[in-house]
Amino acid sequence: MSSNLAILISLTIVQIPSFFCAIQILRFGQRNNPLTRLPNHLLVCLLIVSLYAIAIDLPFTQAFLWLGFVPIQTSSMCTFYNISFSTMSGLNRALMAFMSLERHFLVFRPQLYHTFRSRVLYHYIPLIITILAVVLYFIPTTIFVSCSTASYDYTRFMCGYTCAVRVPSFILILVWLYVFLPTAIITVAKWNRTRKMIIHTSVISGAYILCWLPFSIILQLSVNGITSFNDYNISQFLIYGPYLTPLLTPFIVQQTIPARQTTVQPENVQ
């Protein structure tokens, strides 16, 4: 109980300023807001996901830490809890991977974004597909995948998870497609980054690598039976690790994005 209380206090200390930081950054009505420009649209998406995680998803976890059990003990609420946590984490990784790839084209192939049609084709449609690929996987699998151990335990985090992360074939999809692949993309994009790449992307991608690369490795080792999910330290890392990037993202964006856009943008990319 004492360890849970320490984790709860630590999360809350970071959560409160992170929430207000995200709100302050997402000020779309302010003139010359740099986040309204196309090269920063993915930062807006990451901030929205972070804000959701901080304001809606994390309080469920904090209540579990405080009480020692899930506060609302119904199957529908446990299903929502699983969907919320999985989708938040999945979007966090997928959007960062998309931004890492797109930043290369924005810097080295800016002509791809000069017209409205090309921006729709190369920016908006891939962004929508990326979001839908995450949302339309986690919601149906969480609700409809069944297994022999399909029962919730209200004394465990997220009620003990759903069958979507218990059935071997689905856990492999989760690990390789929704954890390892975006983490690998972020890592490779960071490795190949040059001086021409905008600094805030490097800072954010570096933070995501530090958070998600160990998570990806530990999760794969656990799935392959090399380490155990029942190990206390491993289980704690897999539970609370996904909250690190949402909590840190507002601070990183605030420090790397000026009040007015000063970085060189591809011409006509708005």
ZIGIPE-V626177 format. One line per field, one symbol per residue. phi: phi as a letter, one per 20 degrees, with the letter a starting at -180 (. if undefined). psi: psi as a letter, one per 30 degrees, with the letter a starting at -180 (. if undefined). burial: + if it has 16 or more other ideal C-beta (glycine too) atoms within 10 Angstrom, else -. A space follows every 10 residues. Layout:
phi = ???
psi = ???
burial = ???
This chain:
phi = .ffffffgff ffgeffffff fffffedfff fmfffffggd ffffffffff ffffedffgf ffffffenbf fdecffffff gffffffgff fgffffffff ffgfffedcf ffdfdfffff fdcffgffff ffffffefff ffedfdbfdf bedfedglmn meffddfgff fffffeedcf gfffffffff fefdffffff ffffffffff eeffffffff fffemfcdff fgfffffffe gfeffffegg ffffeddffc fdffdggmed
psi = eeeeeeeeee eeeeeeeeee eeeeeiiffk kgjfffkefg efeeeeeeee eeeefeeeee eeeeeeeglk ejileeeeee eeeeeeeeee eeeeeeeeee eeeeeeefhf ffgfleeeee efdeeeeeee eeeeefeeee eeefkllfhi kkjfglkggg llffgekeee eeeeeeefee eeeeeeeeee egklffkkef eeeeeeeeee efeeeeeeee eeeggelkff keeeeeefef effeeeefee eeeeffjlek jflkkkkgj.
burial = ------++-- +--++--++- ++--++---- --+++-++++ +++++++-++ ++++--++-+ ++-++----+ ------+++- ++++++++++ ++++++++++ ++++-++--+ -++-----+- -++---+--+ +--+--+++- ++--+----- -+-+--++++ +++++-+--+ +--++--+++ -++-+++-++ --+---++-+ ++-++-+++- ++--++-+++ -++---+--- ---+--++++ ++++++++++ +++--++--- +---++--+-
